[in-house]
Amino acid sequence: MVLLRGEHVKTLPSESPLQRKFHQAEVSHVGTGVRSILSLPWLYMLHQKVWGGDILLRLYVRGFLHPIKNWTRILEIGCGPARILQHLPAKIEYVGYDMNPRYIEYARERHTGRKTFYCQHIGEDTLRPPSNYFDVVLATGVLHHLTDQDSKSLIDSAYDCLRPGGFLLTLDPVICKKRSLFERIVMPMDRGQAILSFDHYVSLAKTRFETVHGYVRDDLVRVPFGLIQTRYNHLIMNCSRVPGCEKR
């Protein structure tokens, strides 16, 4: 199955109960309790494999990254253990940032060549990525772990790092009008507690990017053995830095 561009569903009203639950949360990321085990790279990788994460990444890359022409330099913000490298050409130049030192150590041990990893916040002055350099910036499963202000900072950093004509690609859970029982149960358990509506995500991206396209898919999560229906909405944003139209 290939991701289809332009496929989306209607979003909830801005004051829906589920949106209020996430917006009123005191933190945007929960990494304590049982969720803390996902900070271990091997358990995180197993968790992603069980829930179809490899399929999701393969479809994401095939449907949205491959159609972009002439990309050889990739920056990934919130790279985790750099799982996406399994689906990218070996010859690319890749730089990954993540705040979890275990993820970064895991990635460094398994990926060499033109692959560089930094354990720090993307906005820190030390080891800041070069400006106007990358063809693509990836933020896969990141925005729903951040406050609006932190999301805007990430978007600013991504924009500055892209060459004119470059793209930011994001992928996150999204609150939509039609939600499955599976989604109602699982979504509040996510480590990211800032899951937003379609319009909210897009409005954040448009604070800096000239062109933003959003696409919703509800078939990217797979439960082993097909025991239950697993419709779960994800939003993919394709944000382009249009040459000569830069926002200030």
Buried (B, 14 or more C-beta within 10 A) or exposed (E): EEBEEEEBBEBBEEEBEBBEBBBEBEEBBBEEEEEEEBBBBEEBBEEBEEBBBBBBBBBBBBBBBBEBEEBEBBBBBBBBBBBBBEBBEEEBBBBBBBBBEBBBBBBBEEBEEEBBBBBBBBBEEEEBBEEEBBBBBBBBBBBBBBBBEBBBBBBBBBBBBBBEBBBBBBBBBBBBEEBBEBBEEBBEEBBBBBBBBBEBBBEBBBBBBBEBBBBBBBBBBBBEEEEEEBBBBBBBBBBBBEEEEEEE
